[in-house]
Amino acid sequence: MKIELHRKIEGTIKTLAIKREGRNYYAVFTTINDIKVPDVENTNPVGIDLGLDSFVAMSDGTKIEKPKFMRQKRKKIAKWQRIVARRKRGSKRRNNAKQRLQSAYTEAANQSDDYLHKLSTQLVNSGYTSFAVEDLRIQNMVKNHRLAGSIQDASWNRFIQMLSYKAESAGLRIEKVDARNTSKTCSNCGNIQEMPLSERTYICNRCGMSKDRDINASINILHRATTLGQRGSHAQGDMASAIQQESKSRIEELRTDKTHPLRDAVIA
C-alpha cells in the first residue's frame, strides 16, 4: 500500500498499527533503536509550574504562554454539533456532518500536540540538566466544573509525558514532587497562606516577599525536588551505615559464641 511517509523510519521495525481518525488512516510503526544515553551532571536544575494563566512558569523567571487551540475552534465545533443534532439519524448527510465535526476536533488536537512537541524539545535543548514538576492528579482537578474545560485544553499530562521521554533520552532527569501548597507557600521563608486563584502576585504575610504567583510555585517545586534528592542520598547512607553496624555486631556475636558452628570461619 502506498503511504505518505512523514519522516524516515529509524531502527528495526517491530510492529505496525493502522489507526483511523475521521476520514484519515494512519500507519503507526514501532521500532527499536540503540541509543546511547549521555551521562549529564546535574548542574542546572529547574522547577516548572504548569498553570492556566501561564502554561509554563519556571524557577529562573521564564514564563511561556500556550495558544488555546480548542477554545479557538469552539465556534466551528459548536456549528457542526448543531448540524449533527438536526440531521436524521443513520442518514448519509448526518454521517458526513459527524466526520466534519471529528475533523474540527482532530485539527485542534494536532495543533496542540505540535506545540507541545516543539516546546518540550526546546526545553530539553536549553541547557537545563534536570526538571522538577508537580505530580498532578488531573482526574481530581477536573471535578471543578468551572475549570475542567481549561484544564483539559491545557494538556498538562501530555506535556509532562513528552518532556519526560525526551529528557531521559538526553540523559536529563525528571523529578515529580507533591503538588500540595506549592502556590500557597512562600519560597523565601516557608510561610503558608491562602491564595485565591484571582491573586496573581504572592505577597508573604510573614517576610514581605513579593513575587509572581507561578514563579514562586516553581521555586517551591525545585526546592522540594532538591530536598527529596538529598533525603534519598542520606537515606541510602543511613541504610548502608545500619547494615555495616549490624554486620559488625553479628560478627562480634559469632566471635564470642564458642558453640556457634560458624565461629571458626569468622575468626579465620
C-alpha positions, 0 to 999 in steps of 0.5 A: 500500500502506498503511504505518505511517509512523514519522516524516515523510519529509524531502527528495526521495525517491530510492529505496525498499527493502522489507526483511523481518525475521521476520514484519515488512516494512519500507519503507526510503526514501532521500532527499536533503536540503540541509543546511547544515553549521555551521562549529564551532571546535574548542574542546572536544575529547574522547577516548572509550574504548569498553570492556566494563566501561564502554561509554563512558569519556571524557577529562573523567571521564564514564563511561556504562554500556550495558544488555546487551540480548542477554545479557538475552534469552539465556534466551528465545533459548536456549528457542526454539533448543531448540524449533527443534532438536526440531521436524521439519524443513520442518514448519509448527510448526518454521517458526513456532518459527524466526520466534519465535526471529528475533523474540527476536533482532530485539527485542534488536537494536532495543533496542540500536540505540535506545540507541545512537541516543539516546546518540550524539545526546546526545553530539553535543548536549553541547557537545563540538566534536570526538571522538577514538576508537580505530580498532578492528579488531573482526574481530581482537578477536573471535578471543578466544573468551572475549570475542567474545560481549561484544564483539559485544553491545557494538556498538562499530562501530555506535556509532562509525558513528552518532556519526560521521554525526551529528557531521559533520552538526553540523559536529563532527569525528571523529578515529580514532587507533591503538588500540595501548597506549592502556590500557597507557600512562600519560597523565601521563608516557608510561610503558608497562606491562602491564595485565591486563584484571582491573586496573581502576585504572592505577597508573604504575610510573614517576610514581605516577599513579593513575587509572581504567583507561578514563579514562586510555585516553581521555586517551591517545586525545585526546592522540594525536588532538591530536598527529596534528592538529598533525603534519598542520598542520606537515606541510602547512607543511613541504610548502608551505615545500619547494615555495616553496624549490624554486620559488625555486631553479628560478627562480634556475636559469632566471635564470642559464641564458642558453640556457634558452628560458624565461629571458626570461619569468622575468626579465620 
